[in-house]
Amino acid sequence: MTGRTEHPTGEEAPAPVPGGLVDAARDPAGPGRTGALVTLLLASTLGVMAGSVVSPVVEVMRGALQIGGTAAGLVVTAHALAVAVVSPLVGRLIDRRGVRTPLAFGLVLYGLGGATGLFAGSYPVLIAGRLVFGVGAAAVFIGTTVALLQLFQGPRQDRVMGWRSAANSVGGITWPLLGGALGGISWHAPFAVYLIGVPLGLLALFVLPDSRGGRGAREGGVVTLIRRNPVLLGFYALQAASSVFLYAMVVFLPARLAALGIHEPLTVALYSVVVSSAVGSLVGLVYARLRVRLSYPALLRIAALAWTGAFTVLGLADHPALVLLGPALLGAGQGLSLPSLTVLINENAPGALRGRAAALAGTVIFGGQFLSPLLLGPLIGATSSTTGFLAAAGLAALVVVVLLAVRIPESQDSPGN
């Protein structure tokens, strides 16, 4: 790992000026100004809410549209499939054209595509809107990742990545609660929450710097990226595992709680979403301090241990108070792994291909979300949620063993380097 700073064009950038802004010396407008950071962090809250905003009205929607449980579930997850499919194309566009315009357009598409549910009177129209929404969500996820990594370097990058992790977690609490409140009006109403993407898209056009790409097309594609940097496969595998673990809890924890006599929706939401998001947010806020003392490999190993503990608790605990420890540990693991893997992927990718590197991250993260119920569902259906959670704990333990056995590349600014 070189630890040097590169522009999306692939050229080596000048050394960061105080404050961590890469181009501040050449761009008097100040690309790292507060407005850009706030806009990007607000946009970062949108990824987690993509499916959870409408989940409180799924049962009402089923009755209104006269659809089955699987069809209703696709309303929550269809966007993830769209994100996984179009992410490589979005990454290529960002590498060639820069991040500002694709991100701004993606935010507007996120808002308008998501809001089609306000007026959808049939299931096909609703699903079509969710797929369009997924295209916007891909641009939002990749664009915010690339923009934050371009604007900040060194210790300040760690701090901002921690804030981004916290913003994700805050979004996982705030937006679903608002969606649930609006669901009391009608099943259409929660879709209005997505409209927040429209003003954020317009704001992004004004506050983000115009960083042009241009060399990405000549540097090769995804195959070239992986062939030159095979270590990225390991980081993507960890992101996929993290996503599978998160949605395993979100999807299957309600059944486990029901077996313990917990049925009230607000309490279920507290266990399955609020606790993990709150802990993840707290970890994100102290992430930069942890990075001063711990290397990226150490943080990833701790995250994997937290995942193992989380699913062991969920599989074995027989008291509601003890079960709360499971989501808390999972949130801690997510809060450590997300910023660490984001930075490691960025630092191990060539400057001209970093948009595509972030795009592949979007593919594996949202692909993991889509596949999680398909991977664990049959096992849980044939046995029990307890068995499924213990199987997830075994998978997480295997991740710990692998992380202890392999050498993980480090950056030059890591503790001890």
Summary of the structure (lengths in Angstrom):
residues: 417
radius of gyration: 20.6
end to end distance: 11.4
largest distance: 62.0
contacts: 1604
relative contact order: 0.16
helix: 78%
strand: 1%
